Amino acid sequence: MDSMEKIFGKTAQMTVLKNLIKNQNEPTYLSGIAEETGLSHSSVSRVIEPLVASGIVQEKPLGKQIRTFQLDMENEATNVIVDFYNKINELIK
């Protein structure tokens, strides 16, 4: 259990967000997130939508059915979240 889970609990959305933070410089697919986190494809799809709607995550279509996802590091809220994540992991072990 990492610092974020100690504070906020382990949820699918937190798991997806942490995965995107850890891979913030790499676009990824729903299936890639699902494979790395152990969540189902449908769970990842469900919890990533609010992150996209809030502008924290960018969604880019590649063809008709393939989409990639990546943190929007130009979004101020995203930067606050990433900074918080990094700082809280330094403080709480």
N, C-alpha and C positions, 0 to 999 in steps of 0.2 A: 504494500500500500504506500503510495507516495503522498506528499504533502497536500496536494489538491484533494485527494480522496479522503484524507484525514479530516479536512475542513468541511468539504461539500458533499461527501459521500461518493460512492461509485455509481454513476449513471451512464447510460449509453451516450448521452450528449457530451458529458465530460470526457469520456473515453475517446470520442471522435475528435473533440477539440484538442485534447492533449496530443493525439496522433498528428493532427494538422500543425500544431506548434512545433513538434519535434521534426517535422518534415517541411517546414515553412518555405523553403526555397525550391521545393519540388512539387509540380502539379501531380495530382493523383486521381485515381478512378474510385468509384464507389466500391468496386470489387477489391481494389487494393487496400482500401481502408478496412473493409470487412475482414480480409485475410490477415492483416497485421494486428487487428484488435480482437479478433475472435467473435465479433458481432455478426449477425446475419445481414445480408445485403439489404433486406427490407428495413431493419432497424437503423442502419446507417442512412438510408434514404430518408427515413422519417425524421431523424434528429438533425440531419444536415440542413434541411429546409429552413428552419428558423435562423440558422447561422448565415445562410445565403440572404434571406429576407432582411436581416439586420445590417448587411453589408460587410460583415466580418470575413466572410468567405466569398470568393469569386467563383462563379460557375461559368465554364466555357464549353459550348457544344463542339463536339468533333463528329460531324456526320449527323445522322438522324437519331441514333439511340445512344451514342457514347457522349458522356460529359466528363470534364475534368474539374477538379476542385483544388483551390489553393487559398491560403490566407491572403487577404488584401492588406498588404503591409503599408499601403498608402492611406488606409483608413485609421483615423486617430484612435477609435475604440479598440481596434485590433492591436495597435501598439501598446495601449494601456493593459490589455489582457495579457499580452506576451511579457511585458515588463513585470506585471504582477506574478505571473507564473514563475518567471526566473527568480524574482526576489523571494517569493514564499518558499521556493525549494532551497534557497540558500539559508533561510532562517529556521525552517522546520525540517528536521530530518527524521 
